[in-house]
């Protein structure tokens, strides 16, 4: 008999490839996986592989009541966030619904820290994790403290740029460092906090703050630095770290953590670190072992494809 698992994506509008990967993983494990996605509108790409649940905004006072109704009505087994704010929603949701619903996110306090770039920067400094300095050495970079996908980032070339920056308190201001950018896809067991996989990948080309071309990099220095951050943070589930390697010195700096799947995690999954399998086994209470034998230098190049539907 084929087992059935219903997965609810929160804000998974464009995560078609990952949804397809979950479905394929289910087939290999003799599990029928059904995808649902909680969205504000119906016309999003995930509709072609799953069912859209018309949702509420994250700040709606009835959000958690509605999510609980959706989870109960659709017999949801797993809830996965795909947006930064959705990680906080999921962390709160864990405290309000049945423990039988599996929500692979870290505790609320951690999600809140890493949602706010200033809080994350303060946490790094307290934990002796290297971050770019904020000693007003130009050029500098100003990042909205709760921004995502590189939106609203401003490069400050001189004192005039700094002085004309509006709402300075809403930005994290750091030294601008020229170097290679890396995303690190990791999965940490929800059962015992064991690191299951860590896959660094260099961001070669981005669009809208998300990798559209990246390549896996089996580098001990990157992996070790990531392990230190994970151990100190006590994060769990699928996470994405953003690191920067300075061109001149080779020094590594922490940029941010997203306590959720990254947009280009398929690169790491295709390399062999299949976190869809880890997550399903985590839900089932089955043991995951550390996996480091993933493919080095596997390049992912994203493409656009078109789908069509008749609208009423």
C-alpha positions in Angstrom: 0.0 0.0 0.0 1.3 3.4 -1.0 1.6 5.9 1.9 0.4 9.5 1.3 2.2 12.6 2.6 0.7 16.1 2.1 3.2 19.0 2.1 2.2 22.6 2.5 4.6 25.2 1.1 4.4 28.7 2.6 5.2 31.2 -0.2 6.5 28.5 -2.6 5.1 30.2 -5.6 8.1 29.6 -7.9 9.5 26.5 -6.3 8.3 24.1 -9.0 11.6 22.2 -9.5 11.8 21.5 -5.7 8.2 20.5 -5.6 8.8 18.1 -8.5 11.9 16.8 -6.6 9.8 16.0 -3.5 7.3 14.2 -5.7 10.0 12.1 -7.3 11.6 11.4 -3.9 8.2 10.1 -2.8 7.9 7.8 -5.8 11.3 6.3 -5.0 10.2 5.8 -1.3 6.8 4.3 -2.3 5.1 7.5 -1.0 2.5 9.6 -2.8 3.5 13.2 -2.1 0.9 15.9 -2.7 2.0 19.5 -2.8 -0.1 22.5 -1.6 1.1 26.1 -1.5 -0.2 28.9 0.6 -0.3 32.0 -1.7 -2.0 35.4 -2.0 -2.9 34.8 -5.6 -3.8 31.8 -7.8 -1.7 32.5 -10.9 1.7 31.4 -9.7 3.9 28.6 -11.3 3.5 26.1 -8.5 -0.1 25.7 -9.6 1.1 23.3 -12.4 2.4 20.7 -9.8 0.3 21.4 -6.8 -2.8 22.9 -5.3 -3.0 26.6 -4.4 -4.5 27.5 -1.1 -5.6 31.1 -1.1 -3.9 32.6 1.9 -3.7 35.7 4.2 -0.9 38.2 4.5 1.8 37.4 7.2 0.6 40.2 9.4 -3.1 39.3 9.2 -4.5 38.8 12.8 -6.3 35.7 11.6 -3.3 34.1 9.9 -2.6 31.3 12.4 -6.3 30.5 12.8 -6.5 30.2 9.0 -3.4 28.1 8.7 -4.6 25.7 11.3 -7.9 25.3 9.4 -6.0 24.7 6.1 -3.7 22.2 7.8 -6.6 20.3 9.3 -8.9 20.4 6.3 -6.2 19.2 3.9 -4.6 16.7 6.3 -1.2 18.4 6.0 1.7 16.4 7.4 4.6 18.8 6.6 4.8 22.6 6.4 7.9 24.2 4.7 8.6 28.0 4.6 10.1 29.5 1.4 10.2 33.2 2.4 12.1 34.9 5.2 9.0 36.0 7.0 7.5 32.6 6.5 10.3 31.1 8.7 9.0 33.2 11.6 5.4 32.2 10.9 6.4 28.5 10.9 8.4 28.9 14.1 5.3 30.4 15.8 3.0 27.9 14.1 5.0 25.0 15.7 3.9 26.2 19.1 0.2 26.5 18.2 -0.7 23.3 16.3 -0.5 19.5 16.7 3.0 18.1 17.2 2.1 15.5 14.6 2.6 18.2 11.9 6.2 18.3 11.0 7.7 21.8 10.6 11.4 21.7 9.9 12.4 25.1 11.1 14.5 26.4 14.0 13.1 27.9 17.2 11.3 31.2 17.0 14.1 33.2 18.8 16.7 32.0 16.2 14.4 32.7 13.2 13.8 36.2 14.6 17.5 36.9 15.0 18.4 35.9 11.5 15.4 37.7 10.0 17.0 41.0 11.2 20.4 41.7 9.7 21.5 44.0 12.6 20.6 41.3 15.2 22.4 38.7 13.1 25.5 40.9 12.9 25.4 41.5 16.7 25.0 37.7 17.2 28.1 37.0 15.0 30.2 39.6 16.9 29.2 38.0 20.2 30.1 34.6 18.9 33.4 35.7 17.3 32.3 34.9 13.8 33.9 37.2 11.2 31.7 39.8 9.6 32.7 42.9 7.5 33.7 45.8 9.7 31.4 48.8 10.4 34.2 51.3 11.1 33.1 53.7 8.3 35.8 52.8 5.9 34.7 53.6 2.4 33.3 52.2 0.2 30.6 50.7 2.3 27.4 48.9 1.7 24.0 49.6 3.3 21.5 46.7 3.5 17.9 47.0 4.7 17.8 45.1 8.0 14.8 43.0 7.0 15.4 43.0 3.3 15.8 39.9 1.1 16.8 39.0 -2.5 19.3 41.9 -2.5 16.5 44.4 -2.7 17.3 48.0 -1.5 21.0 47.5 -1.1 23.0 50.7 -1.6 26.8 51.1 -2.1 28.1 54.2 -0.3 31.2 55.6 -2.0 31.9 58.5 0.3 30.8 60.6 3.3 28.2 62.4 1.2 26.5 59.2 0.3 26.4 58.2 3.9 25.0 61.5 5.1 22.2 61.5 2.5 21.1 58.0 3.4 17.6 58.2 4.7 16.3 56.1 7.6 19.9 55.0 8.4 18.6 53.1 11.5 16.8 50.7 9.1 20.1 49.6 7.4 23.0 47.5 8.4 26.1 49.4 7.2 29.3 47.5 6.6 32.6 47.8 4.7 32.2 46.8 1.1 34.3 43.8 0.4 35.2 42.7 -3.1 35.3 38.9 -3.3 33.6 35.6 -4.2 30.1 35.0 -3.0 29.0 31.6 -1.8 25.8 30.1 -0.8 26.0 27.1 1.5 23.1 24.6 1.5 23.0 22.6 4.7 20.6 20.2 6.3 20.6 19.6 10.1 18.5 16.8 11.5 15.4 17.9 13.5 15.8 14.7 15.6 19.3 15.1 17.0 20.8 18.3 15.5 23.3 16.3 13.5 24.7 17.9 10.4 23.6 15.7 7.5 25.1 17.7 4.6 27.0 20.9 3.8 27.4 22.0 0.2 29.0 25.3 -0.7 28.4 26.7 -4.1 29.8 29.8 -5.7 27.2 32.3 -7.0 28.3 33.0 -10.5 25.3 34.9 -11.8 22.3 36.3 -10.0 19.0 37.8 -10.9 16.7 39.4 -8.3 19.2 38.4 -5.6 18.8 34.7 -6.4 21.4 32.4 -8.1 20.7 31.6 -11.7 24.1 30.1 -12.3 26.2 28.5 -9.5 28.7 25.7 -9.1 29.4 23.4 -6.2 32.7 23.9 -4.5 34.2 21.2 -2.3 36.4 23.4 -0.1 37.4 22.4 3.4 37.8 26.0 4.5 34.2 26.9 3.5 32.8 23.7 5.0 34.7 24.2 8.3 33.5 27.8 8.6 29.9 26.7 8.0 30.2 24.0 10.6 31.3 26.5 13.2 28.4 28.8 12.4 25.9 25.9 12.5 27.3 24.6 15.8 27.1 28.0 17.5 23.7 28.9 16.1 22.0 25.5 16.8 19.9 25.9 13.7 17.9 22.9 12.4 16.3 21.7 9.2 17.2 23.1 5.7 19.2 26.3 5.9 21.2 28.5 3.6 24.3 30.5 4.6 25.7 33.4 2.6 29.5 33.7 2.9 32.0 36.0 1.2 35.7 35.3 0.5 37.8 38.4 0.1 39.8 38.5 -3.0 43.0 40.0 -1.6 43.3 38.2 1.7 41.2 35.0 1.2 39.5 35.7 4.5 35.9 34.4 4.9 33.1 36.6 6.2 29.6 35.8 7.3 26.9 37.7 5.4 23.6 36.1 6.4 21.7 33.0 7.2 18.3 32.0 5.8 16.8 29.3 8.1 15.0 27.8 5.1 15.7 26.3 1.7 17.6 28.6 -0.6 16.3 29.4 -4.1 19.1 27.5 -5.9 19.2 24.5 -3.5 18.6 22.2 -6.6 22.3 22.6 -7.4 23.2 20.9 -4.2 20.5 18.3 -4.5 21.5 17.4 -8.0 25.1 17.1 -6.8 23.9 14.3 -4.5 23.1 16.0 -1.2 19.4 15.3 -1.6 17.8 17.2 1.3 14.3 16.2 0.1 15.2 12.7 1.2 16.7 13.9 4.4 13.5 15.9 5.2 11.1 13.1 4.5 13.2 10.6 6.5 13.3 13.2 9.3 9.5 13.4 9.3 9.2 9.6 9.3 11.6 9.4 12.3 14.2 7.5 10.2 17.9 8.0 10.6 19.9 10.2 8.3 23.7 9.7 8.0 26.2 12.4 7.2 26.8 12.6 3.5 29.9 14.3 2.1 30.3 12.4 -1.2 28.5 14.9 -3.3 29.7 16.0 -6.8 32.3 18.8 -6.8 32.2 21.5 -9.6 28.7 20.7 -10.7 27.3 23.8 -12.4 23.7 24.7 -12.4 22.4 27.0 -15.1 18.7 28.1 -14.7 16.4 28.7 -17.7 13.0 30.1 -18.1 10.2 28.0 -19.3 6.5 28.8 -20.1 3.3 27.2 -19.0 -0.2 28.1 -20.0 -3.7 27.9 -18.6 -7.1 29.1 -19.6 -8.4 31.8 -17.2 -12.0 32.4 -16.4 
